[in-house]
Amino acid sequence: MGVIRLARGAAGEGNGGNLGRVIAVRVVVGLIVAAMVGVALVPMLVLLDLAGGGDGWGLCDRGIASCRAAYFEGPELLAVLVVVLFLLLMLLRLALYARRVLEGRRQQNGSVGGGERLGGG
């Protein structure tokens, strides 16, 4: 429902408000992609911290030499990261759908000229 309201805009707003919404959705898509990359990098950063003598972001209290991690800590971390990645993926799909709806609305209203469309030459 929120996506439909987002695409319609306020009464008397014109095409300028819709363009601002398209740009805002593009920024949100960029932030979601950056968050997905950040979450995907967490295991590598934990390993780098352990290799450098750190505690692996709390995984091993006194470094890797004295690490007595429980058997399920690694799989638990993996499960949390996978769930977060799937939630971010759902948000990304929703944002891309909203962008597609808004851009379709802009093209229907005639606010995009032939030269501005992809392949419009």
VOPAGU-2260 file (C-alpha; in pm, 1 decimal, decimal comma):
REM VOPAGU-2260
SITE   aa  ch    i         X         Y         Z
SITE  MET   A    0       0,0       0,0       0,0
SITE  GLY   A    1     280,9     241,7      86,0
SITE  VAL   A    2     441,2     192,4    -253,8
SITE  ILE   A    3     116,6     281,3    -430,4
SITE  ARG   A    4      77,4     597,4    -220,9
SITE  LEU   A    5     442,4     682,0    -286,8
SITE  ALA   A    6     383,6     655,5    -661,6
SITE  ARG   A    7      70,4     870,6    -662,3
SITE  GLY   A    8     212,8    1168,3    -477,3
SITE  ALA   A    9      13,6    1451,7    -326,4
SITE  ALA   A   10    -261,7    1627,2    -517,3
SITE  GLY   A   11    -132,9    1910,8    -735,1
SITE  GLU   A   12     227,4    1814,1    -677,9
SITE  GLY   A   13     322,0    1770,6   -1043,4
SITE  ASN   A   14     610,5    1572,8   -1183,7
SITE  GLY   A   15     885,2    1746,8    -984,7
SITE  GLY   A   16     784,0    1573,2    -662,6
SITE  ASN   A   17     784,6    1237,5    -835,1
SITE  LEU   A   18    1136,5    1298,2    -963,7
SITE  GLY   A   19    1249,4    1372,5    -608,6
SITE  ARG   A   20    1097,3    1046,1    -493,1
SITE  VAL   A   21    1274,6     853,4    -769,7
SITE  ILE   A   22    1606,0    1004,5    -662,8
SITE  ALA   A   23    1532,5     926,4    -296,0
SITE  VAL   A   24    1454,6     563,9    -382,8
SITE  ARG   A   25    1780,8     542,1    -580,0
SITE  VAL   A   26    1970,3     666,7    -274,1
SITE  VAL   A   27    1793,4     408,0     -57,1
SITE  VAL   A   28    1889,1     134,5    -307,1
SITE  GLY   A   29    2252,2     246,0    -285,0
SITE  LEU   A   30    2244,2     239,4      94,9
SITE  ILE   A   31    2090,7    -109,2      97,9
SITE  VAL   A   32    2356,6    -239,6    -142,4
SITE  ALA   A   33    2630,0     -82,9      74,3
SITE  ALA   A   34    2478,4    -248,7     384,0
SITE  MET   A   35    2471,8    -585,9     205,9
SITE  VAL   A   36    2839,7    -551,4     114,8
SITE  GLY   A   37    2919,4    -454,6     473,8
SITE  VAL   A   38    2737,0    -757,5     614,5
SITE  ALA   A   39    2908,0    -987,0     364,2
SITE  LEU   A   40    3248,4    -852,6     474,0
SITE  VAL   A   41    3193,1    -924,0     845,2
SITE  PRO   A   42    3341,0   -1280,2     841,5
SITE  MET   A   43    3653,5   -1157,8     662,5
SITE  LEU   A   44    3696,0    -872,1     908,8
SITE  VAL   A   45    3654,6   -1110,5    1203,9
SITE  LEU   A   46    3925,1   -1337,1    1062,0
SITE  LEU   A   47    4155,0   -1042,1     996,4
SITE  ASP   A   48    4105,7    -926,1    1355,2
SITE  LEU   A   49    4188,2   -1273,5    1486,4
SITE  ALA   A   50    4495,8   -1298,0    1263,2
SITE  GLY   A   51    4615,9    -961,0    1391,2
SITE  GLY   A   52    4598,3   -1074,8    1754,0
SITE  GLY   A   53    4255,2    -932,7    1830,4
SITE  ASP   A   54    3956,9   -1102,6    1986,5
SITE  GLY   A   55    3767,2   -1155,2    1659,6
SITE  TRP   A   56    3500,7    -899,8    1752,4
SITE  GLY   A   57    3425,7   -1085,9    2075,7
SITE  LEU   A   58    3438,8   -1437,5    1932,3
SITE  CYS   A   59    3758,5   -1528,7    2124,7
SITE  ASP   A   60    3817,7   -1340,9    2450,8
SITE  ARG   A   61    4198,4   -1345,3    2461,7
SITE  GLY   A   62    4293,0   -1401,8    2098,4
SITE  ILE   A   63    4310,4   -1707,6    1880,1
SITE  ALA   A   64    4578,6   -1885,8    2083,7
SITE  SER   A   65    4352,3   -1924,6    2386,0
SITE  CYS   A   66    4022,8   -1940,4    2199,3
SITE  ARG   A   67    3771,8   -2177,3    2352,8
SITE  ALA   A   68    3475,1   -2095,5    2132,6
SITE  ALA   A   69    3165,7   -2307,4    2168,9
SITE  TYR   A   70    3082,8   -2545,7    1887,9
SITE  PHE   A   71    2781,7   -2342,7    1769,1
SITE  GLU   A   72    2925,8   -1988,9    1779,6
SITE  GLY   A   73    3045,1   -2001,0    1417,7
SITE  PRO   A   74    2722,0   -2143,1    1275,1
SITE  GLU   A   75    2522,7   -1900,7    1491,9
SITE  LEU   A   76    2716,5   -1606,8    1346,2
SITE  LEU   A   77    2663,4   -1747,3     996,9
SITE  ALA   A   78    2289,4   -1786,1    1056,1
SITE  VAL   A   79    2255,7   -1428,9    1181,1
SITE  LEU   A   80    2448,3   -1295,1     881,7
SITE  VAL   A   81    2238,1   -1498,2     637,2
SITE  VAL   A   82    1912,5   -1376,1     795,7
SITE  VAL   A   83    2032,9   -1015,0     780,6
SITE  LEU   A   84    2137,2   -1058,0     416,5
SITE  PHE   A   85    1797,0   -1201,3     325,8
SITE  LEU   A   86    1617,3    -915,0     501,8
SITE  LEU   A   87    1834,1    -665,0     314,7
SITE  LEU   A   88    1760,9    -849,9      -8,5
SITE  MET   A   89    1386,8    -821,4      56,1
SITE  LEU   A   90    1427,6    -449,1     122,8
SITE  LEU   A   91    1628,8    -414,3    -197,2
SITE  ARG   A   92    1360,2    -587,3    -401,9
SITE  LEU   A   93    1093,6    -361,8    -248,5
SITE  ALA   A   94    1298,6     -49,1    -321,6
SITE  LEU   A   95    1362,6    -158,1    -681,3
SITE  TYR   A   96     991,0    -223,9    -725,2
SITE  ALA   A   97     909,9     122,4    -589,3
SITE  ARG   A   98    1164,4     276,5    -826,0
SITE  ARG   A   99    1015,1      90,2   -1122,0
SITE  VAL   A  100     664,0     206,9   -1028,9
SITE  LEU   A  101     778,0     567,7    -988,7
SITE  GLU   A  102     973,4     572,4   -1314,7
SITE  GLY   A  103     678,3     417,1   -1497,3
SITE  ARG   A  104     457,4     688,3   -1350,7
SITE  ARG   A  105     700,6     955,3   -1471,5
SITE  GLN   A  106     699,1     812,6   -1823,6
SITE  GLN   A  107     318,5     792,4   -1829,4
SITE  ASN   A  108     291,8    1156,4   -1727,5
SITE  GLY   A  109     523,7    1255,2   -2010,6
SITE  SER   A  110     784,6    1409,8   -1785,0
SITE  VAL   A  111    1065,0    1209,9   -1946,2
SITE  GLY   A  112    1160,9    1323,6   -2292,3
SITE  GLY   A  113    1282,8    1092,0   -2565,5
SITE  GLY   A  114    1646,5    1188,1   -2506,8
SITE  GLU   A  115    1626,6    1109,9   -2134,6
SITE  ARG   A  116    1502,6     753,2   -2172,5
SITE  LEU   A  117    1748,6     470,5   -2197,8
SITE  GLY   A  118    1816,5     415,0   -2567,2
SITE  GLY   A  119    1612,5     722,4   -2660,0
SITE  GLY   A  120    1908,5     864,2   -2856,0
